[in-house]
Amino acid sequence: MIAPAFTPPNRLLLGPGPSPVAPSVLRALALPTVGHLDPELLRAMGECREHLRAIFGTSNAATFAISGTGTSGMEAVLSNLIEPGDGVLVATHGYFGARVDEIAGRCGGVVTRVDGEWGQPSDPQRARDAARGRSIKLVAVVHAETSTGVRQELAPWSALASELGALLCVDAVTSLGCIPIEVDAHRIDGIWSCTQKGLSSTPGLAPVSFSPRAVERVRSRKTPVQSFYFDLGLLLGFWDAPHGYHHTISSNLIYALHEATRLVLEEGLEARFERHRRVSTYFLECARGLGLAPFVAESARLPQLTTLRVPAGVDDLALRKRLLSEHDLEIGGGLGALKGQLWRVGLMGYGATEGNAERCASALRDVLAGERGAAARR
Amino acid sequence: MIAPAFTPPNRLLLGPGPSPVAPSVLRALALPTVGHLDPELLRAMGECREHLRAIFGTSNAATFAISGTGTSGMEAVLSNLIEPGDGVLVATHGYFGARVDEIAGRCGGVVTRVDGEWGQPSDPQRARDAARGRSIKLVAVVHAETSTGVRQELAPWSALASELGALLCVDAVTSLGCIPIEVDAHRIDGIWSCTQKGLSSTPGLAPVSFSPRAVERVRSRKTPVQSFYFDLGLLLGFWDAPHGYHHTISSNLIYALHEATRLVLEEGLEARFERHRRVSTYFLECARGLGLAPFVAESARLPQLTTLRVPAGVDDLALRKRLLSEHDLEIGGGLGALKGQLWRVGLMGYGATEGNAERCASALRDVLAGERGAAARR
């Protein structure tokens, strides 16, 4: 069986990611492939690192990208920083916090997990209480919980990690490039993100950053990192001069990341954050006009990812299928415990525009009318 | 620091990979990004799986691609199939066999490693002798050793694995799409490859295939797979209907793989293998004409990757730098123990043409004359 050439549909990507990709990023992606040790590629990789440091708010030398998706970044950071038997404190308030717990456990961590309510930030005081009397070497928290649209303030977690003498790790998959991240100011030791949300590149790389203290922790491990592919020492052996071979990084994904991070910095971080806030406020007004209620309180709401309650009597899946087939528009549904109860609307990166907010609201109005009509006829 | 837009050089990629990418594959890469659960993307992924089954020579249901490079494929297969304490027999005859050993060890495998000579195939009889009296659950061998250009016959390893009652795993990173692979005929239980060599796509995905017996082995593990990112059960939960979320696969890399595998099958596997043989024979004639000697005996030589001895008195690195800067041509140097002693010339996939062989020979003639002149003046 040989399939005919594939032509994807032209979707407006307003789910929790991937987000819309700027034309110049797609053009960069298709530039000619070069070798993974080509001096010109190594130069572009060095520039990507500089861009990422600026966006992460860090001067960490060990800032680079894992060759995989955001989840690979999570696993890379955790598998390097956790040794079997290490006490790990994981605060969860959604699907991705649970994933951190899962991966920390597979790395041999002895996890103390503090489950918060989905839809609210985690409570540092509860975590502090849970940690009492335990040896905690690493604290992990999710900055922007993609499953709920909740923003987590990092300062209290930085304070808690300091009290415990533990490293602080942060999931920034849905925050990087959308809301401020201050890796150095918050003394974050390990952080991971992805390329296809706030940065609006294509998926396939996971930006990460390790503090000097974290690098030192990895260097002084008593056991080898369980993963060869994610081994920090080997990865830095490739990313740092003299650049020894470790794996064949995709030059094309580097081109796209280079261009995407350039666009972020050319816009300016403050201007970008403000655009996300403005567009989000506008979209939420439109959504309220349709009778849709936000899932998250204003104080903890992520501007880049608005979560809305599915109204009673509306078939979540049927509505999203119609958005896709009739409007070429993707939004996300609920994950895990929130399946069928939430819509997740991402107005992220290149996609965070008033025009897209309007197009989304108008498409929602259209399909909601249809769905409510169908419900009334049932 | 904001770097200016990056424009890569236009290299002729005749190293051990990445190989030259067909224009239609680069065009596919830059098609609009869609969501990782978009029904149209899932259709394209299904078609990629069919294409990969045909190229791997298998009807294995569990045939798909890991979101990472070839090394991630190696780690994915080994980390699923090895449980801590399992006896593993690894036959090495080069750099990548050693990597299999390294990863198998990190997975908790108790490895019996049989080191063969670099430049020759591994000897199944020596491996059989080494396995005597040991409990071996998995045998791993490298089909096409990228560091030396040696081809390994698989039938004797299939027989050995059967004798031992062990699973057979094969590294096909440099063989897939260049020389025949018969996963089903050779009863291979786990195999990994990459997208940027014989398939001539861009790097970033790792095609893998697991036999039903291997899937069963994973299902009946007593311990969880140490990697969440590479966990076969979770990956199949995404690749198989009803397609639950596991990670955000890069739609763009799927488009490229779809087109690249289409091109392989449209050419036809037999025609493709014959083209590699023909072009390789032609290139070796040209190389001999320049006084260059092959590193590997004809009986074990890979057509897609010709290894040549660096002539006495020639500075390997200086020559390859000149090839790159003066001819925009990349070839590979020696890895590990063979550093400085070998050139590795890949005429792979889309790049396997008489024209490229000629361009390479002509560039080599030019820089060799320069280097030999420089050596004479020293």
Interface residues (C-beta under 8 A of the other chain):
Chain A: M1 I2 A3 A5 F6 T7 P8 P9 N10 R11 L13 G15 G17 P18 P20 V21 S24 L26 R27 A28 L29 A30 L31 P32 T33 V34 G35 H36 D38 P39 E40 L41 A44 E47 E50 H51 A54 S67 G68 T69 G70 T71 S72 E75 S79 R99 E102 I103 R106 C107 C194 Q196 T202 P203 G204 P224 V225 Q226 S227 F228 Y229 Y245 H246 H247 T248 I249 S250 S251 N252 L253 Y255 H258 E259 R262 L265 E266 L324 E330 L335
Chain B: M1 I2 A3 A5 F6 T7 P8 P9 N10 R11 L13 G15 G17 P18 P20 V21 S24 L26 R27 A28 L29 A30 L31 P32 T33 V34 G35 H36 D38 P39 E40 L41 A44 E47 E50 H51 A54 S67 G68 T69 G70 T71 S72 E75 S79 R99 E102 I103 R106 C107 C194 Q196 T202 P203 G204 P224 V225 Q226 S227 F228 Y229 Y245 H246 H247 T248 I249 S250 S251 N252 L253 Y255 H258 E259 R262 L265 E266 L324 E330 L335
